[in-house]
Amino acid sequence: YNSFMRKFYRTYLDLGLLTGSVLLLETIFRLWIGFRIISPRGFLFTISSVVFIYSIFNLFSSKIRKILSVIFLAFLTVYALSQMIYYQFFSSMYSINKIVLLSELKAVTTEVLMGLNWKLIVVLVPLVFYISSLYVFRNFTHEPIAQKKSSAFQLLFFIAIMLQITTMVSFVEGDWSQNDFYLYRTFYSRVRAIERFGVSKYVERDIQIFLGQLMKNSSQEDLQLIDSYINSKQDDLT
């Protein structure tokens, strides 16, 4: 039993610390904004996102994996902090495709600096906790989930996808205003979306929507160029 538990801890310690730190960040974010602390769907989405990201990090060496994990958590921390500040002054959440809206904060720079009270400082706790944990367990031997990195990636990727599917299957049907699936597809209310799905899933889905719009705009521009080219050739023939 002791041998089994030792191997279990060595296998999942890194992933557990990262997942716990992100969930702690989510909880602090919810407390600060005033959302419900308990959100099973949001937590499941968060876990699936972390497992997916970690599956990619696990393809690298232990040192690089830890560096990438710190960068990932630091990005989420800065992102959550910026959303909290934006929400404090505009009662809304910004999107990546409208990142220029952050320039509006320049007009309230003094207020933002004065507003950096203990509530905002607490947001840094998960990052400090994670980095400290990596230092404490620096000599802890990590045993891979599978012998080959590709096998470990496939296993973690499968777990992440199953968590994602399980979470989305639980979407309730009914009136569109209460339908989480419709909210997930459209993000018609960004405040409600980040409350229902969590910060990590919000930014992931926001990037997907942004890239989709970018590709759609690019396709429309290409079609316009083709139409212009065809029209120019027709003019030459006439």
N, C-alpha and C positions, 0 to 999 in steps of 0.2 A: 504493500500500500504506500509506504513512504517513497519507494522508488518511483511508483506511478505518479504520485503527486508532485515529486521533484521534477520529473520530465514534463508534466502538464504545465507547471509554472514556468519552466524554462522555454516551453514552446509558445505560450500565449502571453507572457509577461509584457513584452513590448506592445503588442496589439491591445492588451487590456489597459495599460497605462495611457496610451493615446486615446482610446475610446472613452475611458473615464474622464480624461481631461477635457475632451470635446463636449461630453455630456454635462460636465460641470460648467463649462462656458455657456452652453445652451440654457442651463438653469439660471445662471446669473443674469443672462440677457432677458429671460422671461420675467424674472423678479423686477428688474429695473424698468422694463417697458410696462409691466402690469398685466402680463398674460397669465393664463393658468399655468401653474408650475408643472402639473402632471399632464402630459400630452403623449399618450402611447404611440400614436401615429408619428408624431414629430421625433420621438426618441428612436423608433424603429427605422425611420428614414435616416436619422443621424448615424446610427450604427451601421446600416448598409453602406452609406457613403464612406465612412471611415474604413470599413473592411475592404471596400473596393480600392480606395486610395492606397491602403497598406499592402494590398496584393501586388500593386505595381512597385511600391517601395521595396518589397521583399525580394525583388529580382536583383537588387544590388547588394553590396557587401554590408555588413553590420554597421560600420561607421557611416557610410553614405546614407543608409536607411534611416539612421537616427537624425542625421543632419536634415534630410528631406522631411522627416516627421516634424522637426522643430519649425522648419520653414512653413510647412502646411498649417500647423497650429498658430504660428505667428500671423500668418495671412488671415486666418479666420478671426483671430483676436482683433486685428486692426479693422477688418471688415465689420465685425459686430460693433466695435467701438464707434466707427463712423456712422453706422446706421442708428445707433443710440443717440448720438449727438444730433444727427439730422432729424430724428423723430422728436427730439426735445424741442426743436424750434419750428418744425413744419408739420408735426403730427402725421407724418407719412414716411414711407420708405423709398429710397431712390433705387433706380435700376441701372444696370451697366450701360444700356444703350442711351441713357440720359445722364451719364456720369458728369457732364458739364454742369448739372444742377448743383454739384458740390461747390461750385464757385459762389453760390449764393451765401455760403457760410462765411465768406470774406467780409460780408457786411455786418456780421455779428461776431467777429473774431474776439473782441473783448469779452462778450458774454460767454462765448465758448470756453475761453481760458478760465473765466471765473466759475464756469459750471463744471470744471474738472474737479469735482469733489470726490469723497470716498467711494461713492457708488461707481464712478467710472474707473477709479484705481483698482477696485475689486475685480474688474474684468481681466486684469493682468494675472490674477491668482492662478488660473489653470495653466498658463504658460510657465509661470515660475515653478509651479508644482511639478509639471512634466519634466522640465530641465533638471530640477533638483532630483527627481526620481531617477533620471538617466545617470546622474552623477553617483547616487547612492548605490545603484545596481550596475555600476560600470564594470565590475569584475565578475558579474553574473554571466555564466556561460549560456549562450543562447543555442537551443537545439532546434533545428529547422522543423517546420511542420511536415515536410516531406524531404526525401533525400535529394531530389532535384529541385532547383528553383522554379523551373517551369511547372512541375507538378504542384508545388506549393501555391504558385500563382493561380493555377486552374482550380484548386480546391477553394481558396479564398474568394476567387471571382465567382465561383458557383454559389458559395454561401451568401455573398453580397447580392447576387441576382435573385436568389430565393427569398431573401429578406425584403428586397424591393417588390417582388411579385406579391408576397404575402401582405405587405402593407397596402399595395394598390388594390388588391382584391377586396380589402375591407372597406373601400370607398362606398359610402351610402348612395343610393339612388333616390331620386325624388325631385323636388323643386330645384331648379338650376341655382338659385341663390344659396341653397344648402348643400349642393352637390360638390364634394371635394374633387371629383374627377374633372368637372368643368373648371373648377378653380385651378387645378393643376395644369390644365391645358392652356388656359387663357391668362391666368394671373390678373383677373379683372380687379381684384383687391389685393394689393401687395402687402398691406398690413395683415389682412386675414391669412394670406398665403404663408407669410413668415411665422405666424402664430400656429398654423395648422401643421406645417411641414418642417419647421426648424431652420436655423441659420444656414447650416451646411447644405441642406437640400435646396433652400431658397437660392443660394448663389449658384449652385449647380444647374438648377432649372432656368435661372435667369440667363446664364451663359448659353444654354441650349436655345432659348428663345431668341437671344441676340444673334447668335450664329445663323439661326433659321431665317431671321429677317434680313441679315446681311447677304445670305445666299440668294434669297428671293429678290432683293434689290439688284444684286449682281446679274441675276438671270434676266430681269426686266431691262437692265441697261444693255445687256448683250442683244436682246431682241430688238431694242431700239436701234442699236448700231447696225444690225442685219437689215432692218427695214430701211434705214437711211442708205445703206450700201445698195440695196435693190432698187430703191427709188432713183438714186444717182445713175445707175446703169440704164434704167428705163429712159431717163432724161437724155442720156447720151445716144440711145438708139433712135429717139425721136428727133 
